[in-house]
Amino acid sequence: MARKKVWLSWSSGKDSAWSLEVLRRSGEFEVVALLTTVNQEFERVAMHAVREGLLREQAASAGVPLIAVPIPYPCPNDTYERAMAQAMARAKAEGVTHVAFGDLFLEDIRKYREEKLAGCQMTPIFPVWGLDTKQLAREMIASGVRAILTCVNPKQLDAKFAGREFDERLLAELPPEIDPCGENGEFHSFVYAGPMFRAPVPIELGSVVERDGFVFADVLPGAKRADEGQEFKPAD
C-alpha cells in the first residue's frame, strides 16, 4: 500500500521534530515537505526567532525539502491565512493529502487547524497529540534529541532559561506549573540533533535579548567539526 503524502508543519522546535520521527516510524506516511512560516523582515522563523539559514540546515539534515512561507511583520491574521491557503493549494496540486502538526493538548489550536484545513480539503493529523508531556520530554532527551530554548515568555518562566539546553537538568529546574514541553507558550526551542537528523546541525549560542515582551536567545551557525556530536559552545 502506498504511503500517504504529508506536509509537516515545522517550527524548528522539538515537538515538530519529534512528530517527524513518529511519522517515519509509523510506516503509514511519507513526509514530503517541511512547512514553515518565515518573518520576511528578520528572515527568522516566527516566534522561535531561528535564523532561516539554520532552518534550511535542519531540513537538509532531515532529508526533507523545506517550503518556507514568507509573512510580513507584523502579520495580520487574514494575511497569514491567505498565505497558508496558497500553500495548501500547492500541496494539493502536488498530491499531498495530509498536513501534520506537533500540537500536544491545546484544543482551541487543534480546532482552528481542523476548520481551516477542512476548507482546503486537506486532512490534519496530530502525531504526538495527547501524550504525557513529562514522559514525552524525557523520551525525546533519551532518544538523543538536543535543543536550545530560543524564546521564553518571562510572564510565565524566568528569563534565565533562554539559551538553556533542553535536557534533564532543565526539566528538574522547571517550576511545577510549567509544562515540560512548553505547550502553554512558556518557551520555544530549536532542535540541532536527534534521530530525525542525519547529522547534528553545528551551532553556537549568541546574545540573549528582550523584545516585544519575550526573551530571545540567538542561535548562530557553528563551524563544522570532526566530532559533530558534541554540544554547542557559547559564541566568543
Secondary structure, DSSP 8 states (H G I E B T S, - for coil): ---EEEEEE--SSHHHHHHHHHHHHHSSEEEEEEEEEEETTTTEETTT--BHHHHHHHHHHHT--EEEEEE-SS--HHHHHHHHHHHHHHHHHTT--EEE----S-HHHHHHHHHHHHHTT-EEE-TTTT--HHHHHHHHHHHT-EEEEEEE-TTTS-GGGTT-B-SHHHHHHS-TTS-TT-TTSSEEEEEEESTTSSS---EEEEEEEEETTEEEEEEEE----S-TTS--EE--
